[in-house]
Amino acid sequence: MKVLVCLSYYSPHRTGITLHVQRVAEALAAKGHQVTVLTSHFLSSLPRDQTLNGVRVVRVRPIKRISRGQVMPGYFWASYQLLRQSDVVSLHSPTLEAAPVAWLARRMGKGIVITHHGDLVLPAGLLNRFIEWSIRRLFRSAAKRAHQIIAYSDDYAEHSRYIFPYIGKTTALYPPCLMPEPTVEGRAAVRQTLGLDSSTPVIGYAGRFVEEKRPDILLRSVPYLDQLLPGAKIAFAGEYEMPYETFYERCQPLLQRYKDRVHFMGLLRDDQQMADFYAACDVLVLPSYTECFGLVQVEAMLCGTPVVATDIPGAREPVRVTGMGEIVPPRDSLALASAIARIVNDPQRYRKPREEIERLFSFKRTVQGYEEILTNALHGRGRSGHD
């Protein structure tokens, strides 16, 4: 099967979406499928056309960034050329490119599968509301033509403004979760980097420092943590100065107030580094007010670290199915601090064997699901809509 994968960013760009796509693409290539990724040439130092771990990567030069997206006039023509050599297209939304590529693929008689990585939610502002409205309309245009849509969970699909109108042709597949086992030496090295001894409670946060993930709620929990877990530290792993919003700058008063309690480790690109970071934390926190899943939750669980997640569609799924953590109301710093303290004070109550987490979030099952769905689309099976 010849698969064309379309998305805005790909490796070495590192987010949950790019990791998701890269893992599935490489796994399909390893199974003998011909996989090509069409993406943006977001770094001029990258080759325009190269093969990475069995996957061909074609990059189109952008002319402008709009919020998180890239404007690429050459993308449509490149997709036409590559679709001629492909059997099925795997689109990843929300993106600017999904609708025109879906229209083109339908005209060319190609199978169309959309993986939806979460409804676009941007900070306040008229421009951002217009961008959200536009991307939602583009998604609807693509979804009508798709043979099948993939969501991260039934919980998210049933609550998504994007997916719910097309729930009849939506399948839930957990994202591809891979994480090496942490090492004792690596865990100790992380704590040494943080300047902490083995007895200091460490609260982890892994992800971008952006408004939708609400790291400020974690910061606002510090006064409560002072009473419940004296001396606890917060470790942030991820990018924090984002070009498309100023949330990190707006949080500077909070960060300065608690600067002796907070450590920034930056973006950790190596999987072993991430595993050792998770293992060095007593608990991982996902305080988002919108989240389709939160891959970092399963990664932490695979490393033996329980999670506190907010009670929102998608984000609550990993804790719900594993019992390896606590679920708290969004935007509630006191509830967050209380849940953190319960986990740190009684960790064995929340820990599950790695084998159990691997069974629940099976990488092999996810890849098989993608292969079956793409094959069905190739043969025109599914409930595609009308042009």
PyMOL commands that set and color helices and strands:
alter all, ss='L'
color gray80, all
select helices_A, chain A and resi 16-30+75-83+98-107+126-145+154-159+164-169+184-193+211-213+215-220+222-228+247-250+252-257+271-280+295-302+317-322+333-345+347-349+354-360+363-378
alter helices_A, ss='H'
color red, helices_A
select strands_A, chain A and resi 2-6+34-40+49-52+55-60+64-66+69-71+88-93+111-116+148-151+170-172+202-206+233-237+262-264+283-286+307-310+325-328
alter strands_A, ss='S'
color yellow, strands_A
deselect
rebuild
show_as cartoon
